[in-house]
Amino acid sequence: MKKYLEIAKIVSVHGVRGEVNAQAWCDSPKILCGLKKLYSKDGAVVYTLERARPKGDETAILKLKGVDSPETAQTLRNRILYADREDIRLESGSYFIADLIGLEVFDEAGNGYGKIADVLSTGANDVYEIEKGGKKYYIPAIPSVVLKTDIEAGRMTIFPMEGLFDED
């Protein structure tokens, strides 16, 4: 499992004090704002948050320690920010998307359906994109379909909806 997870991308400068607008790549910008430190991909660079506040449903305004001018903030534009997975508490039954990607998908009888290639947020519930043999299938991430998720074993057990995996 990866120690550092993509959590945001700096998209622009905000104001004249070195703040930046960051597009949150997590469930809510409030999660991003609740962190004290952010990192580069490998963790070699640490960004300390002096302050942060949500801006709408997908963006946060961040003030990073040592970034005190618009010119310095501009050098960070398009930078991807990472969070240490240990700094984020998940609710029971919730998973990091990075941990779901690549899971092998099976039904209770052991029939394989492919691997999870992506997780799409639809508003109502997430949808898992399963890829097998160049084809893509989509299942809702709801308890009646997703029966068990075992990150350590690298597999997910589902109840396949009738007709979903039928070949044309």
C-alpha positions in Angstrom: 0.0 0.0 0.0 1.1 3.5 -0.8 2.0 5.7 2.2 1.2 8.9 0.4 -2.1 9.4 -1.4 -3.0 12.1 -4.0 -5.3 14.5 -2.2 -5.2 17.8 -4.2 -3.8 19.8 -7.0 -2.8 23.5 -6.7 -4.6 25.2 -9.6 -4.1 28.9 -9.1 -2.9 31.7 -6.8 -5.4 33.3 -4.4 -4.8 36.9 -3.4 -1.6 38.6 -2.6 -0.5 36.8 0.6 0.8 33.6 -1.0 -2.4 31.6 -0.7 -3.3 29.0 -3.3 -6.5 27.5 -4.6 -6.3 23.7 -4.5 -8.7 21.3 -6.2 -9.5 18.7 -3.6 -9.3 15.1 -4.8 -11.0 13.7 -1.7 -14.6 13.3 -0.6 -14.6 16.9 0.7 -12.3 19.9 0.8 -12.9 19.8 4.6 -10.8 16.7 4.8 -7.9 18.6 3.0 -8.4 21.6 5.3 -8.2 19.3 8.4 -4.6 18.2 7.7 -1.6 19.8 9.2 0.9 18.6 6.6 0.9 17.8 2.9 3.7 16.1 1.0 5.4 15.6 -2.4 4.8 12.2 -4.0 7.7 10.5 -2.2 7.3 12.5 1.0 10.7 14.2 0.5 9.1 17.7 0.5 6.8 18.6 3.4 4.3 21.4 3.2 3.0 22.7 6.5 -0.5 24.2 6.4 -0.6 27.5 8.3 -4.4 27.8 7.5 -6.9 26.4 5.2 -10.6 26.9 4.4 -13.0 25.3 2.0 -14.1 27.2 -1.1 -17.2 25.6 -2.5 -17.6 21.8 -2.8 -14.4 21.0 -4.6 -11.8 23.6 -3.8 -9.9 24.8 -0.7 -7.8 27.9 -0.1 -4.5 26.9 1.4 -1.7 29.0 3.1 1.5 27.0 3.1 4.3 27.9 5.5 7.1 29.8 3.6 4.9 30.8 0.7 4.2 34.4 1.3 3.9 36.1 -2.1 1.9 35.5 -5.2 5.1 35.0 -7.1 6.2 32.1 -4.8 2.7 30.7 -4.9 2.7 30.8 -8.7 5.8 28.4 -8.7 3.5 25.8 -7.1 0.8 25.9 -9.7 -0.1 22.4 -11.0 1.7 20.8 -8.2 0.1 17.6 -6.9 -0.2 17.4 -3.1 -0.2 14.2 -1.1 -1.5 13.2 2.3 0.0 10.6 4.6 -2.6 7.8 4.8 -2.0 7.7 8.6 -3.3 11.3 8.9 -6.8 10.4 7.6 -9.3 8.4 9.5 -11.8 6.4 7.5 -15.2 5.3 8.6 -15.7 1.6 8.9 -16.4 0.1 5.5 -14.8 3.0 3.7 -11.6 2.7 1.6 -9.1 4.8 -0.2 -9.6 4.7 -3.9 -6.0 4.0 -4.4 -6.5 0.7 -2.5 -9.5 -0.3 -4.5 -7.9 0.2 -7.9 -6.5 -3.2 -9.1 -8.6 -5.4 -6.8 -9.7 -8.7 -8.5 -13.5 -9.0 -8.6 -15.2 -12.3 -8.0 -18.7 -13.6 -7.2 -19.4 -15.9 -4.3 -18.9 -19.0 -6.5 -15.3 -17.8 -7.4 -16.1 -16.7 -11.0 -13.8 -13.8 -12.0 -15.1 -10.6 -13.5 -11.9 -8.6 -13.9 -10.2 -5.9 -12.0 -11.3 -2.5 -10.6 -9.9 0.1 -13.0 -11.6 3.2 -11.6 -14.0 4.6 -9.1 -16.5 7.1 -10.3 -18.5 9.4 -8.0 -22.0 9.9 -9.1 -23.5 11.8 -6.1 -25.9 9.0 -5.1 -23.2 6.4 -4.7 -19.8 5.5 -6.1 -19.6 3.3 -9.2 -16.8 0.8 -9.7 -15.5 0.4 -13.2 -14.4 -3.2 -13.8 -12.2 -4.0 -16.7 -11.8 -7.5 -18.3 -10.5 -8.4 -21.7 -10.6 -4.8 -22.9 -14.3 -4.4 -21.9 -15.6 -2.2 -19.2 -18.4 -3.0 -16.8 -19.9 -0.8 -14.1 -21.4 -1.8 -10.8 -22.9 0.4 -8.1 -20.9 0.4 -4.8 -23.9 -0.5 -2.7 -24.2 -3.3 -0.1 -26.5 -5.5 -2.2 -23.9 -5.7 -4.9 -20.6 -5.4 -3.1 -20.6 -8.2 -0.6 -17.0 -8.1 0.7 -13.9 -6.0 0.2 -10.6 -7.5 1.3 -7.8 -5.1 0.6 -5.1 -7.3 2.0 -6.1 -10.3 -0.2 -6.5 -8.0 -3.2 -10.1 -9.1 -4.0 -13.7 -8.0 -3.9 -16.7 -10.3 -3.8 -19.8 -9.1 -5.6 -23.3 -10.2 -6.3 -23.4 -9.7 -10.1 -26.5 -7.9 -11.3 -28.4 -10.0 -13.9 -27.3 -9.3 -17.4 -24.5 -7.0 -16.5 -21.6 -9.3 -17.5 -23.4 -11.1 -20.3 -21.5 -11.1 -23.6 -23.3 -9.8 -26.7 
